[in-house]
Amino acid sequence: MLTAKFKKTILKHFRKAAYWRDYDHLMNRLSLKMRIEECTENGKIAVCRSGHDCDLCYYDSVRIIDAPVSVFAFERAEDKHREYLDGPESMWIDKPSKHAWDNFYQSRDVAAEMAGY
């Protein structure tokens, strides 16, 4: 879990934080690190997503990926993914053992259903 050195680093950064947004960002990264550590099994994590695009095409997906080396690497990969989103999306990290499938994707086009296609 959290080492004494990591806790010391967090406290050092917290003392230097001039604004609450710095503290919030730091706590978000800390909770992400703890969630990744908690969900890692055999060096893998499950990244689950649910959302829809601008055409009301709903989707759900689960990807089993290697556990990231650092929180920064995970955040950077997520930022690249979010560049191409055109609607709201929820993302959460889970244990791979909870998902029997390796890579799962399902979608539903509501606009096409309403048009009778």
Backbone torsions as a table, in degrees:
resi	resn	phi	psi	omega
1	MET	NA	-131.2	-177.1
2	LEU	-86.6	126.1	177.9
3	THR	-84.1	163.4	179.2
4	ALA	-63.1	-37.2	179.6
5	LYS	-64.3	-41.5	-179.9
6	PHE	-66.0	-42.4	177.4
7	LYS	-60.7	-41.0	179.5
8	LYS	-63.6	-40.3	178.2
9	THR	-63.8	-42.9	178.8
10	ILE	-60.4	-46.5	179.9
11	LEU	-63.5	-38.0	179.3
12	LYS	-63.0	-44.6	179.5
13	HIS	-68.6	-35.3	179.2
14	PHE	-64.3	-40.6	179.3
15	ARG	-65.4	-31.3	-179.7
16	LYS	-82.0	-17.8	-175.4
17	ALA	-63.9	123.1	-177.5
18	ALA	-88.8	-25.0	-175.7
19	TYR	-128.1	157.4	179.3
20	TRP	-65.6	-29.6	179.5
21	ARG	-63.3	-32.8	175.8
22	ASP	-65.1	-42.3	178.2
23	TYR	-63.9	-44.6	179.5
24	ASP	-61.1	-43.8	179.4
25	HIS	-62.5	-42.3	179.6
26	LEU	-63.7	-42.8	179.4
27	MET	-68.2	-35.6	176.1
28	ASN	-63.2	-42.9	178.7
29	ARG	-66.4	-38.0	178.4
30	LEU	-64.7	-44.1	179.7
31	SER	-67.2	-34.7	176.5
32	LEU	-65.2	-43.5	178.2
33	LYS	-60.3	-44.9	-179.5
34	MET	-65.6	-38.7	179.3
35	ARG	-66.5	-40.4	178.1
36	ILE	-63.2	-44.7	178.6
37	GLU	-62.9	-39.6	-178.7
38	GLU	-66.9	-35.3	-174.1
39	CYS	-95.7	-4.4	-178.1
40	THR	-72.3	125.6	175.0
41	GLU	-132.7	121.3	-179.0
42	ASN	54.4	35.9	177.7
43	GLY	76.2	15.8	-178.0
44	LYS	-127.9	153.8	171.9
45	ILE	-134.0	160.0	175.5
46	ALA	-106.1	126.0	176.0
47	VAL	-104.4	115.3	-176.9
48	CYS	-106.5	138.4	-179.9
49	ARG	-134.5	148.3	175.6
50	SER	-149.2	136.0	-179.4
51	GLY	179.8	-166.8	174.4
52	HIS	-150.9	157.5	179.5
53	ASP	-98.0	-172.4	-174.9
54	CYS	-70.0	-16.4	179.4
55	ASP	-97.2	16.1	-178.2
56	LEU	59.8	38.6	173.2
57	CYS	-96.4	106.3	-177.7
58	TYR	-82.0	146.4	178.5
59	TYR	-145.7	153.6	173.0
60	ASP	-134.8	139.1	178.3
61	SER	-148.9	152.9	174.1
62	VAL	-133.6	128.2	175.6
63	ARG	-124.2	132.5	174.1
64	ILE	-95.3	118.5	-177.6
65	ILE	-126.8	165.2	173.1
66	ASP	-66.1	141.5	178.1
67	ALA	-62.0	133.1	-177.7
68	PRO	-65.6	150.5	-179.9
69	VAL	-68.1	-36.8	-178.9
70	SER	-143.7	163.8	176.6
71	VAL	-65.2	-38.1	179.7
72	PHE	-59.5	-43.3	179.9
73	ALA	-63.3	-40.2	178.9
74	PHE	-66.6	-45.1	179.2
75	GLU	-62.1	-39.1	179.6
76	ARG	-65.0	-43.5	177.8
77	ALA	-62.9	-40.0	178.5
78	GLU	-66.3	-39.3	178.0
79	ASP	-62.1	-41.3	177.7
80	LYS	-63.3	-39.6	178.8
81	HIS	-64.8	-42.1	-176.4
82	ARG	-69.9	-18.7	178.4
83	GLU	-58.6	-31.6	-173.2
84	TYR	-103.3	7.8	177.7
85	LEU	-75.6	141.0	174.8
86	ASP	-126.4	33.8	176.7
87	GLY	-175.4	175.0	-178.6
88	PRO	-71.1	149.1	179.9
89	GLU	-146.3	142.2	172.5
90	SER	-108.5	138.3	179.0
91	MET	-132.5	137.3	175.0
92	TRP	-146.2	159.1	-179.1
93	ILE	-106.1	137.8	-177.6
94	ASP	-139.4	171.5	176.9
95	LYS	-78.3	137.0	179.4
96	PRO	-61.7	-28.7	-178.1
97	SER	-67.2	-18.6	178.6
98	LYS	-78.0	-11.7	-177.1
99	HIS	-120.2	114.6	-176.4
100	ALA	-70.2	-25.0	-178.6
101	TRP	-95.6	150.4	179.3
102	ASP	-78.2	-61.8	178.9
103	ASN	-122.5	118.8	-175.2
104	PHE	-123.7	134.6	175.9
105	TYR	-145.4	132.7	177.1
106	GLN	-143.3	142.0	179.6
107	SER	-139.8	162.2	-179.8
108	ARG	-144.2	123.3	-178.5
109	ASP	-95.1	98.2	-176.1
110	VAL	-69.3	-38.2	-179.4
111	ALA	-62.8	-40.7	179.2
112	ALA	-68.6	-37.3	177.4
113	GLU	-64.9	-39.2	179.5
114	MET	-69.3	-30.3	179.5
115	ALA	-81.7	-8.8	177.6
116	GLY	91.4	16.4	178.8
117	TYR	-84.3	NA	NA
